Amino acid sequence: MAQQTTVAYTTRDLAAAEENQRLIDAVFAELDEVRPPGFTYRVSRSEDGLDFTHAAVVEGEQNPLLALASFQSVLPASTSE
């Protein structure tokens, strides 16, 4: 059975939003390299550029995002352990 996770948040300013976008782009680049089966990941950004919504669909036991070095760099230190 597929499991979907959606996360939405607002960055504090445009500079933080641009840094966030850079990190997201790195995650997508790594996903493009490994192409995990049964996994869909989408990110949308609001027109003003400050709001982000991430949606991941995992068809399997393990979420492949958690194994990506680029995704680990996005997580706060307290959640990446």
N, C-alpha and C positions, 0 to 999 in steps of 0.2 A: 504494500500500500504506500502511495506517495505521501510525503509529509511536506507541507508548505510552511515557510516561515517568512513573515513580512516585518520589516523594521523601518520606521519613519522617524526622522529627526530634522532639526534646524541647526545649522551652524551659526556661530556667533557673529561672523562677518564674512565679507567676500574673500578676504585673504585665506581664512580657514576653509571656506568652501572650495577654493581653488586647490589647496593642499589636499583636501579630502578627495577631490576629483582626480588628482594625480595618483593617489593611493588606489582608488577604484580602477583607474586605467591599468595599473600594474597587476591587479587581481585579474582583470579580463585578459591581459596579455599572457599571464601564466595559465589561465584556464584554456586559452586558445592552444597553448603548447601541449597540455596534458589531455584535454578533451575527455573529461570523465563521463562514462556512460550513465544514463539515467539521471542526469543533473541539468537543471535549467536555472539560470541566474539572470535577473534583470535589475537594472537600476534606472530610476527616473530622477530628474532634477527639475525643480520648479522654474518658472519663467524668470523669477528674480534671482535665481541661482543659489539661494540659501537653504532650501529644503530638499532633502533626499529621501527616496523610498527605495528600499532594497527588497526583492522578493526572490526566494530560493525554493525550488522544488526538488526534493531528493526522493528517488525511487530506489530505495535500498536501505541498508542498515547504517552505513557511514556517510556523513556529510563530507564530500571531498574538499569543501572550502577549508575545513579545519586542518588539512594536511598541507595547504599552500603556504610557502614562506611569505608571499606577498600579503596574504590575508592575516597572517600572524602579526605583521607590522601594523595593521590597521587596528587590532584589538588593544584595549587598554592593558597595561601590565598585569592588573589583577585578574583578568579573564583569560589570558593566554597561557596560563600554566596548566 
